[in-house]
Amino acid sequence: MVNESEKPEFWESSFIEKQEMWGLEPSRSAILAKDFFIEKSVKNILIPGIGYGRNAQIFKENAITVTGIEISKTAIEMARKHYGREMMIHHGSVTDMPFDNYLYEGIFCYALIHLLDASERKKLIEDCYRQLSDHGYMIFTAISKEAPNYEKGKLISKDRYEIFEGVKMFFYDRISIQSAFGKFGLFEIIEIKENQPFFLIKCKKEK
Ligand SMILES: C[S@@+](CC[C@H](N)C(=O)[O-])C[C@H]1O[C@@H](n2cnc3c(N)ncnc32)[C@H](O)[C@@H]1O
């Protein structure tokens, strides 16, 4: 079910209008995640909110199989154009996870969770954790309260603002990360500067 906070129209029209809006290079977080997954011998990962795939290629180049989930059909077509058709990308909302019964050794979820409302964020973390194999790792990146647009726009609920029409963001700090991920094997929080200040959140599934 797609509700108001995750309407595909916003992302669909953004990708139609702005195309490869973040370029084709991977984010800094994706490079760190790639190094981490290689160190841990992770061989397959799921990327919810894969966009047009700029963060997927670096894993593929390092022999890590990637499966994606993406709400925008246009972004999926762009990913296929740039990176080939062999990568499985499920078309739909992460709120409808799981899309397959597979257990992944790793999950990399970049700049998606903060776009969701409270119950969707909770469900995303639970669904990702459920799709991890024993001793698997999940890495999320999420926007920080240090971002310049924190407290800008319309207040929706605590730490969640409508930054511009169609985009609501929940801004994290270490306390909200601990409370959301603490039960899901959280073991490291790193501050990282992308186009905005982000947190990189690492969790490990223990049997
Ligand atoms: C901020 S972008 C990050 C994209 C990508 N990770 C990157 O940096 O190249 C968020 C992505 O998640 C997708 N998205 C947003 N809401 C979604 C949802 N509910 N389910 C699946 N994908 C979603 C958007 O279409 C977009 O591709």
The ligand as a Tripos MOL2 file, in Angstrom:
@<TRIPOS>MOLECULE
LIG
   27    29     1     0     0
SMALL
NO_CHARGES

@<TRIPOS>ATOM
      1 C1         17.2080   10.4500   -1.6350 C.3       1 LIG1
      2 S1         17.0180    9.2320   -2.8540 S.3       1 LIG1
      3 C2         18.4640    8.2360   -2.7340 C.3       1 LIG1
      4 C3         18.6820    7.4310   -4.0030 C.3       1 LIG1
      5 C4         19.9110    6.5460   -4.0640 C.3       1 LIG1
      6 N1         20.0650    5.7600   -2.8670 N.3       1 LIG1
      7 C5         21.1340    7.3490   -4.4360 C.2       1 LIG1
      8 O1         21.6330    8.1000   -3.6130 O.co2     1 LIG1
      9 O2         21.5730    7.2700   -5.5690 O.co2     1 LIG1
     10 C6         15.7580    8.2070   -2.2650 C.3       1 LIG1
     11 C7         15.4120    7.1090   -3.2400 C.3       1 LIG1
     12 O3         14.4350    6.2620   -2.6490 O.3       1 LIG1
     13 C8         13.3350    6.1220   -3.5360 C.3       1 LIG1
     14 N2         12.1570    5.9880   -2.6750 N.ar      1 LIG1
     15 C9         11.5190    6.9730   -1.9830 C.ar      1 LIG1
     16 N3         10.5230    6.4630   -1.2670 N.ar      1 LIG1
     17 C10        10.5180    5.1240   -1.5180 C.ar      1 LIG1
     18 C11         9.7430    4.0350   -1.0630 C.ar      1 LIG1
     19 N4          8.7380    4.2300   -0.2060 N.pl3     1 LIG1
     20 N5         10.0300    2.7980   -1.5250 N.ar      1 LIG1
     21 C12        11.0450    2.5840   -2.3910 C.ar      1 LIG1
     22 N6         11.8410    3.5650   -2.8500 N.ar      1 LIG1
     23 C13        11.5760    4.8240   -2.4140 C.ar      1 LIG1
     24 C14        13.3360    7.3420   -4.4070 C.3       1 LIG1
     25 O4         12.6960    7.1460   -5.6440 O.3       1 LIG1
     26 C15        14.8280    7.5850   -4.5610 C.3       1 LIG1
     27 O5         15.3690    6.8180   -5.6060 O.3       1 LIG1
@<TRIPOS>BOND
     1     1     2 1
     2     2     3 1
     3     2    10 1
     4     3     4 1
     5     4     5 1
     6     5     6 1
     7     5     7 1
     8     7     8 2
     9     7     9 1
    10    10    11 1
    11    11    12 1
    12    11    26 1
    13    12    13 1
    14    13    14 1
    15    13    24 1
    16    14    15 ar
    17    14    23 ar
    18    15    16 ar
    19    16    17 ar
    20    17    18 ar
    21    17    23 ar
    22    18    19 1
    23    18    20 ar
    24    20    21 ar
    25    21    22 ar
    26    22    23 ar
    27    24    25 1
    28    24    26 1
    29    26    27 1
@<TRIPOS>SUBSTRUCTURE
     1 LIG1         1 GROUP 0 **** ****
